[in-house]
Amino acid sequence: MSATSQRIHGFAPISAPSARVLVLGSVPGTASLESGEYYGHPRNAFWPIMGELFGAGPDLDYATRARRLTRAGVAVWDVLRACRRTGSGDSEIERGSEVANDFDIFFAAHSRIRAIFLNGGMAEIAWRRFALPRMDLSLRALPVARLPSTSPAHASRTLAQKTAAWRAVARAATQR
C-alpha cells in the first residue's frame, strides 16, 4: 500500500529588509512542519552551523536564533511555497505539485541581498526549475551557490566539512 500524499505549505521567511544574503531550502520537512520552525529536525546541521557562524545555535530558543540571523544580514526561506509530498524527504515531492514562492516580491522588499545560497541539491533543482525562470531579469544576475545539504539524510560530509563550506554565507553577509 502506498502512502497518501499531503499538501504542505512552507513558512514565511526569516528576514529583515537589511538582509544581504538569502539561504534557501526546498520546502520544510515533517519535523519542521510539526515544530513550526525552519530546520526543526534535531539532527539537521543547519542550526549547529548557524551557531558556529553567527551565534544562532540550537541551544537558543527559535526566536532568538531568528533575530541573530537577521541582525547578521541573513534571510532564510524556501524555494517552494507549497507542494504535495508522501513523506518528509525531498525525493517524495510529487512532480507537478510544486508552487514556488514569489521571489520578485521578496526581492522588492529585500533590495540589499547580494548573494543566494542553496541548501543542497533539491533546493538547487527547485530554484532552477521553478523560481529562476519566473524572476525579473535583473535579479537573475545575483550570484547563486549550492552548499552541502544540512539534512541528516545527507551524511556523506562531517559537520566540520559542512561548516567549512557554509562559511561562504558568513563571508557574503559581512561584505558591504
C-alpha positions as CSV (number, residue, x, y, z in Angstrom):
1,M,0.0,0.0,0.0
2,S,1.4,3.4,-1.0
3,A,1.4,6.4,1.4
4,T,-1.1,9.1,0.7
5,S,0.5,12.4,-0.3
6,Q,-0.3,15.5,1.7
7,R,-0.4,19.2,0.6
8,I,2.2,21.0,2.6
9,H,2.8,24.7,2.8
10,G,6.1,26.4,3.8
11,F,6.8,29.2,6.3
12,A,7.2,32.9,6.0
13,P,10.8,33.9,5.6
14,I,13.1,34.7,8.5
15,S,14.2,38.1,7.2
16,A,14.7,41.8,7.6
17,P,14.8,44.5,4.9
18,S,18.6,44.8,5.6
19,A,19.4,41.2,4.6
20,R,22.4,40.8,2.5
21,V,22.2,37.1,1.8
22,L,19.4,34.6,1.3
23,V,19.6,31.0,2.3
24,L,17.1,28.8,0.5
25,G,16.0,25.3,1.3
26,S,13.5,23.3,-0.8
27,V,10.4,23.0,1.5
28,P,10.1,22.2,5.2
29,G,10.3,18.5,6.3
30,T,7.8,16.8,8.6
31,A,9.8,17.7,11.8
32,S,9.9,21.3,10.8
33,L,6.2,21.4,10.0
34,E,5.4,19.8,13.3
35,S,7.6,22.3,15.2
36,G,6.7,25.3,13.1
37,E,10.4,26.1,12.7
38,Y,12.9,26.0,9.9
39,Y,15.2,23.1,10.1
40,G,13.3,21.5,13.0
41,H,14.8,18.0,12.8
42,P,17.1,17.6,15.8
43,R,19.8,16.0,13.6
44,N,19.7,18.7,10.9
45,A,23.1,20.5,10.9
46,F,21.6,23.9,9.9
47,W,21.3,25.4,13.5
48,P,24.7,24.0,14.7
49,I,26.3,25.6,11.7
50,M,24.5,28.9,12.3
51,G,25.6,28.7,15.9
52,E,29.2,28.4,14.7
53,L,28.9,31.2,12.2
54,F,26.5,33.7,13.8
55,G,25.9,32.6,17.4
56,A,22.5,31.3,16.4
57,G,22.9,27.7,17.7
58,P,20.3,25.1,18.7
59,D,20.8,25.8,22.4
60,L,18.9,29.1,21.9
61,D,15.2,29.4,21.5
62,Y,13.9,29.7,17.9
63,A,13.0,33.4,18.2
64,T,16.5,34.3,19.4
65,R,18.1,32.3,16.6
66,A,16.0,34.1,14.0
67,R,16.9,37.5,15.5
68,R,20.6,36.7,15.4
69,L,20.4,35.7,11.8
70,T,18.5,38.8,10.7
71,R,21.0,41.0,12.7
72,A,23.8,39.3,10.8
73,G,22.2,40.1,7.4
74,V,21.0,36.5,6.7
75,A,17.5,35.7,5.4
76,V,16.1,32.1,5.4
77,W,13.3,30.9,3.2
78,D,12.4,28.0,0.9
79,V,12.1,27.9,-2.9
80,L,8.8,26.2,-2.7
81,R,5.7,27.7,-1.1
82,A,3.7,24.5,-1.4
83,C,3.8,21.0,-2.9
84,R,2.4,17.5,-2.3
85,R,4.6,15.0,-0.6
86,T,4.2,11.4,0.6
87,G,6.8,11.6,3.4
88,S,9.4,14.0,4.7
89,G,12.1,13.7,2.1
90,D,12.6,15.9,-0.9
91,S,12.6,12.8,-3.1
92,E,9.0,12.2,-2.1
93,I,7.7,15.5,-3.6
94,E,5.1,14.8,-6.3
95,R,6.3,16.1,-9.6
96,G,3.9,18.8,-10.9
97,S,2.6,19.8,-7.5
98,E,5.3,22.3,-6.8
99,V,4.4,26.0,-6.3
100,A,7.4,28.5,-6.0
101,N,7.5,31.4,-3.6
102,D,7.2,34.8,-5.1
103,F,10.8,36.0,-5.3
104,D,10.0,39.2,-7.2
105,I,8.0,40.4,-4.2
106,F,10.6,39.2,-1.8
107,F,13.5,40.9,-3.5
108,A,11.5,44.1,-3.8
109,A,11.3,44.2,0.0
110,H,14.9,43.0,0.4
111,S,16.8,45.0,-2.1
112,R,20.2,44.7,-0.3
113,I,20.5,41.0,-1.0
114,R,23.7,40.3,-2.9
115,A,24.0,36.5,-2.8
116,I,21.8,33.5,-2.7
117,F,22.9,30.2,-1.1
118,L,21.0,26.9,-1.8
119,N,20.8,24.3,0.9
120,G,21.6,21.1,-1.1
121,G,20.7,19.6,-4.4
122,M,16.9,19.7,-4.3
123,A,16.9,23.4,-3.4
124,E,19.1,24.0,-6.4
125,I,16.9,21.9,-8.7
126,A,13.7,23.7,-7.4
127,W,15.4,27.1,-7.8
128,R,16.5,26.5,-11.4
129,R,13.2,24.8,-12.4
130,F,10.5,26.9,-10.6
131,A,12.0,30.2,-9.3
132,L,14.7,31.4,-11.7
133,P,12.6,31.3,-14.9
134,R,9.9,33.5,-13.3
135,M,12.3,36.1,-11.9
136,D,12.9,39.5,-13.2
137,L,15.9,39.6,-15.4
138,S,17.8,42.0,-13.2
139,L,17.5,39.5,-10.3
140,R,18.9,36.6,-12.3
141,A,22.3,38.2,-12.1
142,L,22.6,37.6,-8.4
143,P,25.4,35.1,-7.5
144,V,23.9,31.7,-6.5
145,A,25.9,29.0,-4.8
146,R,24.9,25.5,-3.8
147,L,26.1,24.4,-0.4
148,P,26.1,20.9,1.0
149,S,22.8,19.9,2.4
150,T,22.4,20.2,6.2
151,S,19.8,17.4,6.2
152,P,20.6,14.3,8.3
153,A,19.7,12.3,5.2
154,H,22.9,13.6,3.6
155,A,25.6,12.3,5.9
156,S,28.5,12.0,3.4
157,R,30.2,15.0,4.9
158,T,31.0,15.7,8.5
159,L,29.7,18.7,10.4
160,A,33.1,20.3,10.2
161,Q,33.2,19.8,6.4
162,K,29.7,21.3,6.0
163,T,30.6,24.2,8.3
164,A,33.7,24.9,6.3
165,A,31.6,25.1,3.1
166,W,28.9,27.2,4.8
167,R,31.4,29.8,5.9
168,A,30.7,31.4,2.5
169,V,27.4,32.6,3.9
170,A,29.2,34.4,6.7
171,R,31.7,36.0,4.3
172,A,28.9,37.2,2.0
173,A,26.9,38.5,4.9
174,T,29.8,40.7,6.1
175,Q,30.6,42.2,2.7
176,R,29.2,45.7,2.3
